[in-house]
Amino acid sequence: MGKFDGKDMAFKFGSFTVPAGYLVSVDWPEQQDEIDVTGATQDDKEFLPSERSSTVTLNMWADAAATIADAFKTTLGSQTGDFWEQGNTTGKPKKSASMFVTSRSKPIVHNQGTAMTVTLRITGTITESTVS
């Protein structure tokens, strides 16, 4: 697989697509939870794999009309999130999952562009496919 720079990435949450030029970064780590099954008298810990879990962190520029902030309110229920790391064109990879907003932050800094961070919790299965 070749390298890519992420400049064409796109993210959609429910019916809202983050506008071009506002998405800065997307971090979608996945983890395998574990169960400690170490018994009495064992000197070495022993673990079993458990459920998988994931969150998504979006870093974006805030818009003056607060359209982006309104699309990522913590009061919203689960919605489908779609992430195209190389852009939404035919044959490119796509990740989708049901997710909900767990936090959003929009610190204001004097004489700086206003950035915002949104964290979403995945609920259920992550589907990996390609754009058709």
C-alpha positions in Angstrom: 0.0 0.0 0.0 1.3 3.4 -0.9 1.6 6.5 1.3 -1.0 9.2 1.4 -1.2 12.6 3.1 -4.8 12.8 4.4 -5.6 16.1 2.7 -8.7 14.7 1.1 -10.2 13.1 4.3 -13.8 13.6 5.1 -16.1 12.9 8.0 -19.9 12.6 8.2 -22.0 12.3 11.4 -25.6 11.5 10.8 -26.7 13.9 7.9 -24.0 16.4 8.7 -20.7 16.4 6.7 -17.9 18.5 8.1 -17.4 21.2 5.5 -14.3 21.2 3.3 -11.4 23.1 4.9 -12.7 22.7 8.5 -11.6 19.1 9.3 -8.0 19.1 10.7 -7.5 15.6 12.0 -9.3 12.4 12.8 -8.0 9.8 15.3 -9.9 6.5 15.3 -8.0 4.1 17.6 -9.4 0.6 18.2 -8.6 -1.5 21.3 -9.1 -5.0 22.5 -10.3 -5.1 26.1 -8.9 -7.8 28.4 -10.0 -9.8 31.3 -7.6 -10.6 34.2 -7.9 -14.4 34.9 -4.8 -14.7 37.1 -5.5 -17.3 39.8 -4.3 -17.7 43.4 -0.6 -18.7 43.7 0.2 -17.6 40.1 3.4 -15.5 39.8 2.6 -14.3 36.3 -0.5 -12.5 35.3 -2.8 -14.2 32.8 -5.3 -12.5 30.5 -8.1 -13.4 28.1 -9.2 -11.2 25.2 -12.5 -9.5 25.6 -14.7 -7.1 23.7 -13.3 -4.5 21.3 -14.0 -0.8 22.0 -13.3 2.4 20.1 -13.6 6.2 20.2 -13.1 8.8 17.5 -11.6 12.2 18.1 -12.2 15.0 15.6 -10.2 18.2 15.5 -11.8 20.9 13.5 -11.9 24.7 12.9 -15.0 26.2 14.5 -17.3 28.3 12.2 -18.7 31.6 13.3 -22.3 30.5 12.8 -21.7 27.5 15.2 -23.1 25.1 12.6 -20.4 22.6 13.3 -20.8 22.8 17.1 -24.5 22.4 16.7 -24.0 19.2 14.7 -22.0 17.6 17.5 -24.1 18.3 20.6 -23.7 16.0 23.6 -27.5 15.7 23.7 -27.8 13.9 20.4 -28.3 10.1 20.4 -26.4 7.6 18.4 -25.9 8.3 14.7 -23.9 6.8 11.9 -20.4 8.2 11.5 -18.6 7.7 8.2 -14.8 8.4 7.8 -13.0 8.5 4.5 -9.3 8.8 5.3 -8.4 9.3 1.6 -11.5 11.1 0.4 -15.0 10.1 -0.6 -14.2 8.8 -4.1 -14.7 5.4 -5.7 -12.4 2.7 -4.5 -11.1 4.6 -1.4 -11.4 3.0 2.1 -14.3 3.9 4.3 -15.0 3.2 8.0 -18.5 3.4 9.4 -20.1 2.8 12.9 -22.9 3.9 15.1 -21.5 6.6 17.5 -22.6 9.3 19.9 -20.9 12.5 21.2 -19.3 12.1 24.6 -17.5 15.5 24.7 -16.8 18.6 22.8 -14.5 21.5 23.5 -14.1 24.8 21.9 -11.4 26.9 23.7 -11.2 30.5 22.5 -7.8 32.0 22.2 -7.2 35.8 21.6 -6.1 36.6 18.1 -6.1 32.9 17.0 -8.3 30.7 14.9 -10.8 28.9 17.0 -10.4 25.1 17.0 -12.7 22.6 18.5 -12.4 18.9 19.5 -15.2 16.4 19.5 -14.9 12.9 21.0 -17.4 10.2 19.9 -17.9 6.7 21.4 -18.5 3.8 19.0 -21.4 1.6 19.9 -21.5 -1.7 18.1 -19.6 -3.0 15.1 -17.1 -1.0 12.9 -17.7 -1.7 9.2 -14.7 -1.3 6.9 -15.5 -1.0 3.2 -14.6 0.9 0.0 -16.5 3.7 -1.6 -18.6 2.4 -4.5 
